[in-house]
Amino acid sequence: MSIFDPLPADLRDKIIVCSYVNATSKIQIARITDVPQWYFERVVFPGQNLIFEAIASAHVEIHTGMMASSILSDTIPCVQLQVEEASSTLPSWVPIKSLEDAPLDDPSALLNLPETEVVS
């Protein structure tokens, strides 16, 4: 996931996948500074969902952009942002497309599920 700044090798077995959504109308900076020998910083635009790898003991600092400055608006433990595997969080009615299938040119085609016969 973070190929430009991978976690140190000795922490690779402690990695969790996290998700943060900027629910504000302002640009934010997500920053992790409490992992030794590693620094993480990303711009998160309004409405954007940031998916990233971290360790459970890390904290994400959220800095909100203001006029010519930024303010530390929140510090969130990464373990609170941890996500599960996508397949286990999707409702059972959501069709899952196999990677072997041809690319989907029209996303609305996912809504064209096979019709079932209604028995009265």
N, C-alpha and C positions, 0 to 999 in steps of 0.2 A: 504494500500500500504506500508507504512513505519511502520510495526508492531513493529519494534525494538525501534523506537524513535517517537512515535505519537506526533502530535501537542498538546499543552495544551488544555484542555477541553473547555475553554472559547473562543478559536479560531476555534473550529470545524465547526461553521456555515460560516466561511469565507474562507474555503479551495477551492483551484483551483488545477486542474491537469495540470502538466507541462511536457514538453519534451525537452531534450537537446541532441544534437548529437555531438560527438567528431569527427570533420571532419579533424583532424590532424593525423600525424603519431606518435605522442607522447602520453604517458599516461597522463591523466589529473585528477585533484581532483576537484569535484564540492562541494562547501561549502556554507551553509547559516548560518550566524552568527548574523543577525540583528532581529531575532524574540526572544523576551524575554522568558526565561525559556525553550528554545529549541535550539538544535544544530543539524545540518544535515551535513554529509560529506560522499561522495561516490567516489570511484575510477571509472573513466570512460576510458575504453580502446579505442584505435583507432578504429573508425567506429561504436562504440557502441551507442545505443540510450538509454538514461536514462529517465525513466518515474518516476515522483515523485509528491508528494503532498506538497503544500506550501500555504502561504497566498499571496494575490495579492500585498501587500506592501513590501514583502521580496525581497531581491536581492541575486542572485547566484554569488559567486566568483568562477572564473575558474582559477585554478593554474596548470600550465603546468610543467611537470617533466623535469628537466635538470640533468646533471651529479651531483649526490649527493646533489641536492637541488630542489626547485621549485620556479617558478616565477608567481606572480599574473598577468595573461595575459588579463583578462576581468572581468567586473562586469556587470551582466545582470539583469534588473528588471524581476521578475518572471511573471508579467502580460504579458510580451512580449513572454514568453515561453508557455503560456497557450494553451491547446489543447481543441478542442470540443469533443463531443461524437463521438466515432469511427464510428457509423452507419451513422452519418450525413456527415462525411468527405470522405467516400468511394464512388467511382463512382457507378452509378446504375447497371453497367454490372458485378460488382464483386459479385459472388455467396456468400451468407452468410449462414454458416452452423449452424444449430440449436444445442443447447447444449444437446437436447434430442437425437440427432442422434448418431449412433455408432461412435466410434473413427475412424478417417481417417488414415488408414495405408499408403496410397500412395497419397501424396499431388497432384500428377499430375491428379488424378481422378477429381479434381475440374475443370480441363480444358475440360472434357468430358461432355459438355452441350448437352441437347437434340437437335437433328437436327430439323430444321424447313423446311417446304416444300416451295420451291421457285416457285412463280406463274409468268409465262411469259405473 
